[in-house]
Amino acid sequence: LLGITDVSASRTNELIRGALSRRVDAIISSGPLEPDIIPVLRASSSLVIQIWELPADPIGIAIGFSHEAAGRDVARFLFSRGYRRPHLITAEGARAIVRRDGILAEWDVLSGTPCTLASVDIPSRFGHARRAFADMKHLPDMPDVVVCGSDYLAPGPIIEAQAAGLRVPDDLAVMGFGNTSLAGDMRPTITTVDIDGRRIAREAIAA
């Protein structure tokens, strides 16, 4: 059975309950789980495999990566490349927020200076980042790098920066997350974080 939930928590819970009613052997969940469905899953006899994350208290098996650690790695990478004024554009999704907080915490340790922030609704869209770039003009200092919560947000700042006469990445660098095909198709290509989704899938199937 394959359940497509989009970003709806109620839809996710509905599909999980439907799968459990069919007494499935296992449930592979790729999205964050709401607190009210967790006791239901713990009480079931189905194996629960949470992918794309490493919860502190997994229900069954967790196969993924630490979003906080990924955020901290991004901060260390940017600092090592000489950037000092990062601006973060993040969707209001649970995992994107954890990565954002990881960046903020590590950046504070490395530089002692705050990052500037912008939040966009979920699901995030190209237009969100374009509007967020327009809002950057009101910041006291122009950022030297924009860090987007996903590759799908990153083209917006790139296109808007180029339209404003800025050179990317010389005047303003832009970073995404996920290493989607879009990252390689953009010109200039988007610096991004590669997640080995195929390996996660193989490990989940093998479990």
Order of alpha helices (4+ residues) and beta strands (2+ residues): alpha-beta-alpha-beta-beta-alpha-beta-alpha-beta-alpha-beta-alpha-beta-alpha-alpha
